[in-house]
Each structure stands twice: as C-alpha cells, then as structure tokens.
Amino acid sequence: MLEKKALDVQVLHVAPLTSIADYLVIGSAESDRQTRAVADSIVDELSRIGQRPLSIEGTASGQWVLIDFGDVVTHVMRQDSRAHYALERLWSDAQRVPIPDESSTPTAPPKRRLVRKASPQETV
C-alpha cells in the first residue's frame, strides 16, 4: 500500500469483535485511478508469495475497493468515501496494530497462510 502512496494506512485487529476477519487494513487514495493502483499493487505483491484473494469488489468504480484474503480484509478507499463511511469509527473498539517502518524491517515476515473463516451459517 505504502509504495503506491496510500494515505493514512490503519490496521485494526477485529478478531475479538467479529468472525468475518481477524484484521482490517484500511487505506486512502486521492483518486479512483490511485485507488485501483493501490489495490492492484496489494494483489500483485501478495500473489507473488502465494496469497491470492478470495474476492475483490469495487475495482470498476475505484471509489472503494475491498480485497478479501480470508483472515485479512483490505479496504482501499478514496478519501471522501473514507470520511463518509468512517470505518475506524465503526470499529472503534478494535485494537490498532502499529505498522513498522519499511526501513526498519530488513527481512520479510514469515509466510502465513490466509484462511477464510466459516460463517456461522456454514458451520451448522
């Protein structure tokens, strides 16, 4: 996200609050084109390490692109859409996860397989 100049990137730990995902990653972009570029960059980068999204929504409009990786759901939104929907306020009880500075992480984090959680309806 950061290499495509995403703005105000936040990571929220939502696992204690919902079964939808463990983490939400939220970032802003200044235009529809940048929103799509950030989303494409995320998908490309994670695909290189074998993590393919379960689904991608919103690339046609570029206002809000949602990328579902199972345990991690990423929202890339235009700044005006992000201000309007205020996901951080909606998930205000979620713990914010600090994002390490890219220059301070000399090695890549260990690979973690992203698995989609079953919804309550699927487990019955």
Secondary structure as UniProt FT lines:
FT   HELIX           2..4
FT   STRAND          7..13
FT   TURN            15..17
FT   STRAND          23..29
FT   HELIX           32..48
FT   TURN            49..50
FT   STRAND          55..57
FT   TURN            59..61
FT   STRAND          64..68
FT   STRAND          72..78
FT   HELIX           79..85
FT   HELIX           87..90
FT   TURN            91..93
FT   STRAND          95..97
FT   HELIX           102..104
FT   TURN            120..123
//
